[in-house]
């Protein structure tokens, strides 16, 4: 597993939400490009970026993402509002390594199949769920699809990994949902990145100690920005367990 810090973007600023609710947005950094550069200098190998404006259909932050790419040399994955081949192509063209599809997996399945045909192994399936049901459209709508079923479909569509988020844990600092994340990994046979709920170093230490089957990384944001996770310690912790 590797440690993956997150940058969520609204109006070009680095924010965090609680359980995906936009009215809970709190700004943690006015300059996300400077934040990405700090992560790079700290030795971060991968960065997770979510364009929340694009996710809710109210603009996009691609110019900021392009600037982040310029200062961050590691693996860069980007999600939020990636709903068609043109969106995926635009992110690929600015140098994004992995394009995260969420709503498109449910609404535009045939189009997503074309992504991998044209762009190669670039698809990361973003599966975001509450009580096991996949949520779409910036987490604001239900889908009547179970996360484990969409995980199987993601593999069939050519996804190279899954990022699984338990929405009820996201931004709450209450601890990750490891059993559901492992279930998604087992159903899909793909490496899965755990997201949502990391509250501090104790959660990361538990993940490193138990090394749950199928998990390839862990994303954290709010815990890092609030000083509950020390980035250098997290990198070292998972570096010992690769």
N, C-alpha and C positions, 0 to 999 in steps of 0.2 A: 504494500500500500504506500501511497505518497500523500503528503499534505498539500492541499490545494486551497489557497485563499481566494475569496470571492470579491468582486467589485460589481455592485448593482448600480445602474445608471438611470437617473432622472434629471432632465434638463442639464446634462453635462456634468452632474455632480454625483459623488459617491454616497449612496444612501443604503439603509436597511429597512425592511418592512417586518411586521409581525404577522405571521400566518397569512402572508400574501395580501394583506389589506393595505391599499394605497393611502388611506387616510392615517395610517400609522407611520408613514415615511419619516425617517430622521436622517438628516444630513450629517455624515461623519467626516467628509473631506470634500472641499471645493474643487480640488484638482486631482482627478483620478489618474491622470497621466503621471503626475509626480508620485502618486501612491504605487502605481505599477512599477515605476523605476526603483522605488525603495524595495519592493518585493524582489525585483531582479537582483539588486545589490546584496540582498540578504541570502540569495542562493535558492530562491523558489524555482522549481522545475516546471511547474504548470500553474496557469492562472485561469480562473473561471469568471467570465464576464456576462452579465445579463442586461440587455437593453429593455428596461421596464417601460419606457415610452413606446417603443415598438410593440411590446407585448400587449399593451392596451389600445394600440392603434392611434396614438396621439404623438406622431412624429417619430424620430429615430436619432441615434447617437453614433452613426457610422464614422463621422469625422473624428470623434473622440476615440473610437475603437481603432481607427487607422493610426492615430498618434500613440496609443497604447502599444500597438504592434511594433512601432519604431523603437520603443525603449525597452520592451520586454522580449528577450531572445528565446525564452523557453516555449513550451507548448501552450498555445492560446486557444481556448474553446469559448465560443460565443453563442448565446441563445437569446430568445425574446423576439417575438414577431417574425420569425423565419418561417414563412408560410408558403413559399413557392420557390421554384428553381432560380428565378432571378434574384431573390433575396439570398439564397445560398451562394450563388455565383458571385454576388457583390461582396460578400464577406470573404470568400475564397480569394478574390482578386486583391483584397487589401492585406492578405497574408494570414488569415485565420486558419489554424490547423484543423480544428474540429468545429463543425456547425451543428448546433443543438436544435433539433426539431421537437416540438411538443404538440401543439394543436394540429400541425400538418400531418402528424402520424395518424390522427383520427379523421380529419376532414379532407385531406388531400393525399390519400394513400398512393394513388397511381402516380401523382406528381413526384412524391418522395422517392419512389422507385427509380425515377429518371435521374435523381440527384447523383446516386452512386454510379449509374451508367455513364454519366457525363463527367462527374467531378472526381470519381474514384472513392477510396475509403476515407471519406470525410464526415460521415454521418454519425453523430452521437444522439441517441434517443433520450430526450428529456421526458421522463415519466413522473408526473407530479400527481399525488393522490391524497385524498382525505378518506379515512376509513376504508381504504382499499380501492375506492373508485377514482378513476382518472378524472382530473379537472383540466379544463382547457380555457382558451381565450383569456390569458393572464390570470388563470385560476378562478375566474368569475363564473364559469358555467360547468355543469356536470356533463358526463358523457355516457353514462350507463355501461361503461367498459371497466372491467377489473384490471388492475395494474399488471397482474401476472399474465393475463391474456394479451395485453398490448406488448408486453416484453417479448413474447413469442413472435408476434407480428413484426416487431422491430428487427429481430434477427433475420426474418424472411426478407425484409426490405433492404438488407445489406448494412445495417448499423454495425459499427465496430465496438460499441460499448453502450451502456445505459447510465444515465445520471438519474438516480431515484431520489425524489424528495417527498418526505411526509409533510404535507402542508401544515398539519396541526402542530408540528414541532418547530417549523421554520421560524427563526427569529425569537423563539421563546426561551432559549438557553436551558431547556428542560431535559435534554438528553436525546440521543438519536434513536430511531426505531430500527434496531438491528435485525430483529426477526423478519420483518416485512422486506427489508432490503435483501437479506439472504434468500428469501423466497423468490424474489424477482430474479436474482442471479441463477438460482437453480432452474427456474422455468425457462429462462432464455438461453442459458449456456454461454452468455456473454459476460465479460468483466463489467462490474457495476461500481460506480462511484456513489458513495453515500452522501446525502445532503439533508440538512435540516436538524436542528436541535442541539448541536454541539454547544455545551455550556461552559467548558473549561478544560484544563489539561487532564483532569481525571477521566473525562470521556475519551480523549485521544489515547491516553495510556491504556485504558481498557481495550480499545480497538487494536492497539499495537500488540498487547499481550495475548489476546484471544485470536487475532488474525482470522476473522470470520471468512468462511469459504466463499470464493467468488468475488470478494470485494477488492477493488484495485486502488481505491483512493478515498479520501474524505475531504469534503468541502466545508469550510467554516468562514464566517464573516463577522457577525455581530460580536461573537465571543472574542475575536481578535481585536476589533476596534474598541471594545470596552475593557481591554487589558486582561481578560480572563484566560486567553491563550497567548503564550509567548512564542512568536514565530520561529526564532532560532531553535528553541527547544522542540517545537513540533517537527521541524525539518530533521533535526538530529534523531528524534525518537523514531520516526518512520524510516529514516536512512539506515538505522540499525536492523530494520525488519524487512528490507527489500528481498 
